[in-house]
Amino acid sequence: MAVFLLFFVNGFAQQIPRFNPDTVLTVVIDSAINIKAKKLSSEMFIQEIIQDTSFYEAFRQMKKYDFVAENQFYTYDKKNKVIGKLYRKLIHHDKGDKIQFLAKRDSGNLFKKNGKYQLYTMEMFDYVFMNAYKSNYIEGGKSPVGGGSNESYKDKLKTLIFSPGRPVPGIPFIGSKTEIFSANMRQYYDYNFYSGTYLDSIPVYRFKVTEKKDLSGWSKDGIMIKELTTIFDKRNMQILGRYVDMKYSNMMFDFDVQMNIELQYVGDSETLVPAKVSYQGNWNVPFKKEERSSFLVLQKQYK
């Protein structure tokens, strides 16, 4: 994936000239859809998104398989020059949740003197991915470890990743802004439908929610989620991919985050597992320097 919203900061959100996660890059769009002709509706897609548990279940299901994962993490200075790198390639073995590292290296300014990460983003990265490889970190929606000042924020992160469109309570001035399908928020968004193909063979719908172009400056400034794109398998309406673009700025805080998540089927089954997650974002923690980072996670060879 998200995480990335929970803090106060001064300044203005920046455009990020780094890698672009884009909207589910493995989807080839065939055409726009005539909603009436296809008997589709935005409400149908919205309800599927709100009720969906695909991403939650996919992260649980992956623990039942052997697979190969590659994790790349980059941190940047104010001029977007890379100042830290982390790379891991590993094999996850389903028996005993064992991890075998094939490669593991880091460089630059990633760690504090006490061995902890410099950036909160990196802490969250390990929470989501490394813990997913070796523990039941989302079993029953529970965190893998108890206590700690960041645990409540990690639970909010999971809500944002697995259930976009739902409110995230407990985040000052932001919690309700994630609820983009509420009656009040729908007036600010356009809905577009497209037909396409995912991974060269799977027929899909792409449902794209974007802020209206003719909004006043005041209204635009009040919208946090700029785009939410979801990929549906036409055959069973399973959600296979999700892209979210979030930007928000006021006198108290500021962030600019884009994240893309893709799932895949295991063999000929209907079991979904994570295939790709990319993220780029800028944000600040109170009384700490601005955090700029990006990461790419690839998971493959499930068996």
Beta strands, then each sheet from edge to edge (+ up, - down):
strand 1: 27-32
strand 2: 67-76
strand 3: 82-93
strand 4: 98-108
strand 5: 189-198
strand 6: 202-211
strand 7: 225-233
strand 8: 239-249
strand 9: 254-265
strand 10: 272-284
strand 11: 290-300
sheet 1: 1+ 5- 6+ 7- 8+ 9- 10+ 11- 2+ 3- 4+
end
